[in-house]
């Protein structure tokens, strides 16, 4: 009990201390700052779009990992977990090479007049890269918990694989899938290391916090951090309540 209280205090104390240190005039002036409001909206929107886009590929992959055994499956699972363990600045450098004008993807985009580096697309790719393992892992565990006999019974009644996935597997694993989506969205919008390398501008809120701290000091960065934490906590609580219901 005591040890649990110590670690809980360790998690809460820095946040409480930050909120206590923020003065009301600074907080209100930050709330009316267009750059802050734009960065928060940009961060939430890009993270949501990245989560939705990645889920179209990640959820079927999670189902495949839960239901199929194939050569090098362990290698595939290790690759999926790799973005979690590598430094995110290194992930940003890897992505930068992947989307630069000299790369295949960058040159194709450039031929259509699209510059990926320094664009919302680059931000979304960075967010998805570091956060999609959370969705795949959670969804995979959810699909693995669905009784195979239910899927087999549906197949014997003439249902195709896609119908079985849509009508049986996905609804029964919905709780884990939604949990993975929430984790991916939350992790994406908090990303800094990979985002700041592929797109310093337009600024997401984590990048804006760093920029203000680096340029003006703690007093200018702290109100932005406090506001962003409150917004993310509210969103996270709402999504968790929806998930449980």
N, C-alpha and C positions, 0 to 999 in steps of 0.2 A: 504493500500500500504506500509506504513512504517513498520507495524507489519510483513508483509510478507517478506520485505527486511531484517528485523532483524533475522528471523528464517533461511532465506537463507544464510545470513552471518554466522550464527552459524554453519551451515552445511559445508560451504566452507572454512572458516578461518582455522580450524585445519589442513585440507589437504594442503592448500596453504602454511601454516607455515612449515609443514613437508617437502614439496618439496624444499622450500627455504633453509632449514637447511641442506639438503643433499649436500655434496661436490662432485664435479665431479670425483676426483680420487677414492673416496669410491664407487661411483655409478658404475664406470667402472670395478673396481675389483670385485664387487658383481655380475655384469653381467657375468663375466668369471668364477665365482665360480660354480663348478660342483654340489655341494650340493644344491645350490639355484636353478639351472636350473632343476635338477632332481626332487626337491620337487614341483616346479611349474607344471612340466609335469605330475607328479604323481597326484597332486591335481585336475587338469583339467580332466585328463583321468578317475579317479575314480568317480568324480562327474558326468561326462557325462554317464558313464556306470550305475551308481546308478539311475540316472534319467530315462534312457531308460528301465532298468529292472523294476523299480517301476511303470512306466507308463503303463505297460502291465496289471497291476492289478488296478491301481488307476483310470484310465480313465473309465473302465467299472463300477467301484464303483461310480464314479461321475455321470455317466448316470443313474444308479439305484437310487441315491439320488434325482436326478432332476425329475425323471419320476414316481417313485413309493412311495406310502404311506404304511408304515408297522409299527407294534408295536415296540416301543422303538427306533423309528427313531431319535428322539431328543438325545437320549443317544449315538447313533452311531455317530451323528454329533459332539457331545461334545467330544467323544473319539478321533475323527479325529483332533480336534483343540487342544487337550491336549498337544502335543509336543511343541506348540508355546508358551504356558504360563508357563510350568514348567521350572525350571532352567536347563540349558543344562548339567551342571555337574551331576545333578540328573538323567537326561536322560542317560548319559554315565554310571553311576553306575547301572542303571536298565538294560541297554544293556549288561554290563559286566557280570551280573548274568545270563543273557539269553544265552550268548554264551560261558561261561566258561566251562571247562572240566567236571565240576560236573553237568551241565545242560543237558537236553535231547538232544538239538541241538548240544551242544559241544561234548557230548559223541559219538553221531552218526558221527560227522565230524572226531573225533579222531580215530574212528574205521577204517576210510579210510586214516588215516595218515595226516589229515588236522588239524592244530591248528588255530582256529579262532582268538583268542586274539592275538593282535600284528601283524595282517595280513592286507593286502589290503581289504580283505573281511570285516573285522571288521570296517575299515574306511568307506567303502561303506554303510554298515548297519547304522552306526552312521549318515552319511550324509543324507541318505534316511529317517531315523526316524525323524529328525528335520525339513526336508524340504518338505516331501510329502504332508502335509496339504495345502501348497500353490498351488500345482498342483490340488488337489482334489477340493478345493474351487473354483478356477478359472474355471476349466472344468465344475463343477456343474452349475455355473452361466451361462456359455455358453450354455449348453444343455437346461437349463430352459428357455432360450430366444428363442429357436427354436420352431416355431409354431407346436403344436401337430397335427393340421389338416393335415399338410404335411405328417407326419408319418402315420396317419390314412388312408390318401388317398393311400399311397403306399401299405399299408397292404390290402386294399380292392382290389387292383390290383394284389394281390397274392404274394407280397414280404414278405419274412420271417423277423423275428425280427433282425437277424444279418445283413441281407441285408439292412434293413431300417436304422440300426445304421451306417453301413459302407458307404452307398450311400447318405444318407440324413442328419442324425443327426450330424455325425462327421464332414463332410465338412462344414455345416452351423455353427457349433460351433468351427471351426478350429482356429479362431482368439483367442478365450479365452483359448483353449487348448494349443496353442503355447505359449501364455503369461504365463500360468501356468508352462509349461516346462522350460521356461526361468527363471522364479522366483525360481523354484526348483533347477535348475542347479546352479544359482548364490548363493542361500542360502547354498547349500551343499558345494560348494568349499570354502566358508568363515567360515565354522563351525570349532570351536576350542574346546569348553567345553566337548562335548560328545566324540570327536575324541581322545583328549589327554588322556582320561581315558581308552578307549578300545585299543588304539594303539599309544603309544608315538613314537615308531619306527615301520615301516618306516615313516619318518616325512612328513606330509603335510606342505604347506607353512605357514599357521597360527601357527602351532606347532613350526616350525623352527624359526619364528619371536619371539615367546615367549621364546624359548630355548636360542637364541642369546641375547635377552634382559636380561634374567635371569642370563646368564653366563658371558656376556661381557659388558652389558650396552646398553644404548640408541644409541650410535654412531654406533654400529654393527647391531642393529636391524632395525634402521630407513631406510637404503638403501634397505633392503629386502622388507620392508613394502611398500616403494615407488614404487619399480618395480612391485610388485604384484598388487598394486592398479591400476597402469597404464594398466597392462595386462587385469585385470578383467574389467576395464572400456571400453577398446577397444572391448573385446568380447561382453560385454553387449550392447554396442552401435550397433555393427554389428547385433546381434540377434534382437534387437529392430527394426532396419531398415528393416530387412528381415520380421519381423512380420507385420509391417505396409504395406509393399508391397504385 
